[in-house]
């Protein structure tokens, strides 16, 4: 990635981000997913999402700027988009760094539509109640419902967990992923944001969101791993495609101008340091496109 360690930081988060993006833009565009490269407004929406987040104040620190760029590269590599009605990711503060929190919608999009996609369809979320008799057969990758179906108005008992049937693009046998209410409660208690009003206002929705993210963990991790491998293979190319020798800050400014339709920009950034590339940060094992008319069964 382009070197941002020699940047002269100011007290203005927007200016620091603009200069850092100027340094990193060639690398971002090199590793970006096809949908990101085709979307001229992607960079503007990403920048506005970050500046409007709780992590924006960290852009006045070296660690904040460096980790922000790493998070943007991660989003671009996997085809994650910002500004959709159903957000795919958020920039969040993490111990002085700026991280990328990928939502259930983002995980589904990466796993099904991203450059490293592994699933053929967005899986349906199945609620499992105590008295339903719903089971799974992992030897065939099937969810087995009771004969005659489920009576939605009967005494179904307590909600005990969720299931998803994963169907894969490469034709491998489907798998049934499952998670219990007990496990989701533990995740929220240990990893959820303390004092989050959504947990008290809509506890059922928070449980469901967490369940979906957990159920998609393996597919999302595999998809991001495949996308990262493609980037690594690109970096290992003995004859990389030449990069046009043009001021990256100027090029980024042109993109932002086009995306904003002539919107007035912040004061111009100083002349950036020469671009120095190194290897992108590897994708960590877990933890796109704007929303269109794709199926969203599990989110209804």
C-alpha positions as CSV (number, residue, x, y, z in Angstrom):
1,X,0.0,0.0,0.0
2,X,1.1,3.5,-0.6
3,X,3.1,5.1,2.2
4,X,1.2,7.4,4.5
5,X,3.7,7.5,7.3
6,X,5.4,10.6,6.0
7,X,2.2,12.6,5.8
8,X,2.1,15.9,7.6
9,X,-1.2,15.6,9.6
10,X,-3.4,18.6,10.3
11,X,-6.3,19.1,12.8
12,X,-8.8,18.7,9.9
13,X,-10.0,15.1,9.4
14,X,-11.3,15.7,5.9
15,X,-8.1,17.2,4.7
16,X,-6.0,14.3,6.1
17,X,-8.3,11.8,4.5
18,X,-8.2,13.6,1.1
19,X,-4.3,13.6,1.1
20,X,-4.2,9.9,2.3
21,X,-6.6,8.8,-0.4
22,X,-4.4,10.7,-2.9
23,X,-1.5,8.6,-1.9
24,X,-3.4,5.3,-1.8
25,X,-5.8,5.7,-4.8
26,X,-3.6,3.9,-7.4
27,X,-3.4,0.8,-5.1
28,X,-7.1,1.0,-4.3
29,X,-8.1,1.0,-7.9
30,X,-5.6,-1.7,-8.7
31,X,-7.2,-4.2,-6.2
32,X,-10.8,-3.0,-6.4
33,X,-13.6,-5.3,-7.3
34,X,-15.2,-4.8,-10.8
35,X,-18.3,-3.1,-9.3
36,X,-16.1,-0.6,-7.5
37,X,-14.1,0.2,-10.6
38,X,-17.3,0.8,-12.6
39,X,-18.8,3.1,-10.0
40,X,-17.3,6.6,-10.2
41,X,-19.3,7.7,-7.1
42,X,-17.9,4.9,-4.9
43,X,-15.0,6.9,-3.6
44,X,-17.1,9.9,-2.8
45,X,-19.7,7.8,-0.9
46,X,-16.9,5.9,1.0
47,X,-15.3,9.2,2.0
48,X,-18.6,10.7,3.2
49,X,-19.5,7.5,5.1
50,X,-16.2,7.7,7.0
51,X,-16.3,11.4,7.7
52,X,-19.9,11.0,9.0
53,X,-19.0,8.1,11.3
54,X,-18.0,8.0,15.0
55,X,-14.4,7.2,13.8
56,X,-13.9,10.4,11.9
57,X,-12.1,12.2,14.8
58,X,-9.4,9.5,14.6
59,X,-8.3,10.9,11.2
60,X,-6.1,13.4,13.0
61,X,-3.8,10.6,14.2
62,X,-1.3,8.6,12.2
63,X,-2.8,5.3,13.4
64,X,-6.3,6.5,12.5
65,X,-5.3,7.5,8.9
66,X,-3.3,4.3,8.2
67,X,-6.1,2.0,9.5
68,X,-8.7,4.0,7.6
69,X,-6.9,3.4,4.3
70,X,-6.5,-0.3,5.1
71,X,-10.3,-0.5,5.8
72,X,-11.1,1.3,2.5
73,X,-8.8,-1.1,0.7
74,X,-10.6,-4.1,2.3
75,X,-14.0,-2.7,1.2
76,X,-12.8,-2.1,-2.3
77,X,-11.2,-5.5,-2.6
78,X,-14.4,-7.3,-1.6
79,X,-16.8,-5.0,-3.6
80,X,-18.5,-3.5,-0.5
81,X,-20.5,-0.4,-1.2
82,X,-21.6,2.5,1.0
83,X,-24.7,4.7,1.0
84,X,-27.2,1.9,0.2
85,X,-30.6,1.7,1.9
86,X,-29.5,-1.5,3.6
87,X,-25.9,-0.6,4.8
88,X,-23.2,-3.1,3.9
89,X,-20.6,-1.9,6.3
90,X,-19.7,0.8,8.8
91,X,-16.4,2.5,9.8
92,X,-16.0,2.1,13.6
93,X,-13.4,3.2,16.2
94,X,-11.3,0.3,17.7
95,X,-8.7,1.2,20.2
96,X,-7.5,4.2,18.4
97,X,-7.8,2.6,15.0
98,X,-10.5,2.7,12.3
99,X,-12.0,-0.7,11.5
100,X,-14.6,-1.9,9.1
101,X,-17.7,-3.6,10.5
102,X,-19.4,-5.6,7.7
103,X,-23.1,-5.9,8.3
104,X,-25.3,-9.0,7.5
105,X,-26.2,-7.4,4.2
106,X,-22.6,-6.8,3.4
107,X,-21.6,-10.4,4.3
108,X,-24.4,-11.8,2.1
109,X,-23.4,-9.5,-0.8
110,X,-19.7,-10.5,-0.6
111,X,-20.5,-14.2,-0.3
112,X,-23.0,-14.2,-3.2
113,X,-22.0,-11.3,-5.5
114,X,-18.4,-10.3,-4.6
115,X,-15.3,-11.1,-6.6
116,X,-14.6,-14.1,-4.4
117,X,-18.2,-15.2,-4.2
118,X,-18.8,-18.8,-3.1
119,X,-22.6,-19.0,-2.7
120,X,-25.1,-19.3,-5.6
121,X,-28.0,-17.6,-3.8
122,X,-28.6,-15.6,-0.6
123,X,-29.7,-18.3,2.0
124,X,-33.0,-18.1,3.7
125,X,-33.0,-17.6,7.5
126,X,-35.0,-20.4,9.2
127,X,-36.3,-19.8,12.8
128,X,-36.3,-23.0,14.9
129,X,-38.8,-23.2,17.7
130,X,-38.9,-25.7,20.5
131,X,-42.0,-27.6,19.4
132,X,-41.6,-27.4,15.6
133,X,-39.7,-30.6,15.2
134,X,-37.4,-29.0,12.6
135,X,-34.2,-31.0,12.1
136,X,-31.2,-31.1,9.8
137,X,-29.4,-33.8,7.9
138,X,-25.8,-32.7,7.3
139,X,-25.1,-35.8,5.2
140,X,-27.3,-34.4,2.5
141,X,-27.2,-30.8,3.5
142,X,-31.0,-30.5,4.0
143,X,-33.2,-28.9,6.6
144,X,-36.0,-31.3,7.5
145,X,-39.3,-29.8,8.3
146,X,-42.1,-31.8,10.1
147,X,-44.5,-33.8,7.8
148,X,-47.4,-31.6,7.0
149,X,-45.5,-28.4,7.6
150,X,-45.4,-26.0,10.5
151,X,-48.5,-24.4,12.0
152,X,-47.5,-20.8,12.5
153,X,-50.5,-20.3,14.9
154,X,-49.9,-23.4,17.0
155,X,-48.0,-23.7,20.2
156,X,-44.5,-23.6,18.8
157,X,-42.8,-23.0,22.1
158,X,-39.7,-20.9,22.6
159,X,-37.3,-19.8,19.9
160,X,-34.2,-22.0,20.3
161,X,-32.1,-21.0,17.3
162,X,-31.7,-20.4,13.5
163,X,-30.6,-22.4,10.5
164,X,-29.4,-21.6,6.9
165,X,-28.9,-23.9,4.0
166,X,-25.8,-22.9,2.0
167,X,-25.8,-23.6,-1.7
168,X,-22.4,-23.3,-3.4
169,X,-21.4,-22.0,-6.8
170,X,-18.8,-24.8,-7.4
171,X,-21.4,-27.5,-7.0
172,X,-20.2,-29.0,-3.7
173,X,-22.7,-30.5,-1.4
174,X,-24.9,-27.9,0.4
175,X,-24.3,-27.4,4.1
176,X,-26.7,-26.5,6.9
177,X,-25.3,-23.9,9.3
178,X,-27.0,-23.5,12.7
179,X,-26.7,-21.3,15.8
180,X,-28.6,-21.3,19.0
181,X,-30.2,-18.5,20.9
182,X,-27.8,-19.3,23.8
183,X,-24.8,-18.8,21.5
184,X,-26.1,-15.5,20.0
185,X,-26.8,-14.2,23.5
186,X,-23.3,-15.0,24.5
187,X,-21.9,-13.2,21.4
188,X,-23.9,-10.0,22.2
189,X,-22.9,-10.0,25.8
190,X,-19.1,-10.4,25.0
191,X,-18.8,-8.6,21.7
192,X,-21.8,-6.3,21.3
193,X,-21.5,-2.6,21.8
194,X,-22.4,-1.8,25.4
195,X,-25.2,0.6,25.8
196,X,-26.4,0.2,22.2
197,X,-30.0,1.5,22.2
198,X,-30.9,-1.0,19.5
199,X,-30.4,-3.8,22.0
200,X,-33.1,-2.6,24.3
201,X,-35.4,-1.1,21.6
202,X,-35.4,-4.1,19.2
203,X,-33.8,-7.0,21.0
204,X,-35.3,-9.6,18.6
205,X,-33.9,-7.8,15.6
206,X,-30.5,-7.5,17.2
207,X,-30.6,-11.3,17.9
208,X,-31.5,-12.0,14.3
209,X,-28.8,-9.7,12.9
210,X,-26.2,-11.4,15.0
211,X,-27.5,-14.8,14.1
212,X,-27.3,-14.0,10.3
213,X,-23.7,-12.7,10.6
214,X,-22.7,-15.8,12.5
215,X,-24.3,-18.2,10.1
216,X,-22.6,-16.5,7.2
217,X,-19.2,-16.5,8.9
218,X,-17.7,-19.4,6.9
219,X,-19.0,-18.3,3.5
220,X,-17.9,-14.7,4.1
221,X,-14.5,-15.8,5.3
222,X,-14.0,-18.0,2.2
223,X,-15.2,-15.3,-0.2
224,X,-12.9,-12.7,1.3
225,X,-10.0,-15.2,1.3
226,X,-10.5,-15.9,-2.4
227,X,-10.7,-12.1,-3.2
228,X,-7.5,-11.5,-1.2
229,X,-5.7,-14.4,-3.0
230,X,-6.6,-12.8,-6.3
231,X,-5.0,-9.6,-5.0
232,X,-1.9,-11.5,-3.8
233,X,-1.6,-13.1,-7.2
234,X,-1.8,-9.7,-8.8
235,X,1.0,-8.4,-6.6
236,X,3.2,-11.5,-7.5
237,X,2.8,-10.8,-11.2
238,X,6.4,-10.4,-12.6
239,X,5.2,-7.8,-15.1
240,X,2.6,-5.7,-13.4
241,X,0.6,-3.3,-15.5
242,X,2.2,0.1,-15.6
243,X,0.5,2.9,-13.6
244,X,0.1,6.2,-15.4
245,X,2.5,8.8,-13.9
246,X,-0.1,11.3,-12.8
247,X,-0.5,13.2,-9.6
248,X,-2.7,10.7,-7.5
249,X,-4.2,13.5,-5.4
250,X,-5.2,15.3,-8.5
251,X,-6.8,12.2,-10.0
252,X,-8.7,11.6,-6.8
253,X,-9.9,15.1,-6.8
254,X,-11.2,14.6,-10.3
255,X,-13.2,11.6,-9.2
256,X,-14.7,13.3,-6.3
257,X,-15.7,16.3,-8.5
258,X,-17.4,14.1,-11.0
259,X,-19.2,12.1,-8.2
260,X,-20.4,15.2,-6.5
261,X,-21.6,16.9,-9.7
262,X,-19.4,19.8,-9.2
263,X,-19.8,20.0,-5.4
264,X,-17.3,22.4,-3.8
265,X,-14.3,20.6,-2.4
266,X,-12.3,21.2,0.8
267,X,-9.2,23.3,0.4
268,X,-6.7,21.6,-1.9
269,X,-4.3,19.1,-0.4
270,X,-0.6,19.7,-0.4
271,X,1.6,18.0,-2.9
272,X,1.7,14.3,-1.9
273,X,4.9,12.2,-1.3
274,X,5.8,9.8,-4.1
275,X,3.7,6.6,-4.1
276,X,5.5,3.7,-2.5
277,X,3.7,0.4,-2.7
278,X,4.0,-2.6,-0.5
279,X,1.9,-5.7,0.2
280,X,-1.8,-5.2,1.3
281,X,-2.7,-6.3,4.7
282,X,-3.9,-9.9,4.7
283,X,-7.6,-10.5,5.3
284,X,-8.4,-11.6,8.8
285,X,-10.6,-14.5,9.4
286,X,-14.0,-13.3,10.6
287,X,-15.2,-12.0,13.1
288,X,-20.7,-4.5,-3.9
289,X,-22.8,-3.3,-5.1
290,X,-25.6,-0.8,-4.1
291,X,-28.8,-2.6,-3.2
292,X,-30.9,-3.5,-6.2
293,X,-33.6,-5.9,-7.0
294,X,-31.7,-9.0,-5.8
295,X,-33.5,-11.4,-3.5
296,X,-33.3,-10.4,0.2
297,X,-35.4,-13.2,1.7
298,X,-33.4,-13.4,4.9
299,X,-33.7,-9.7,5.6
300,X,-37.5,-9.3,5.4
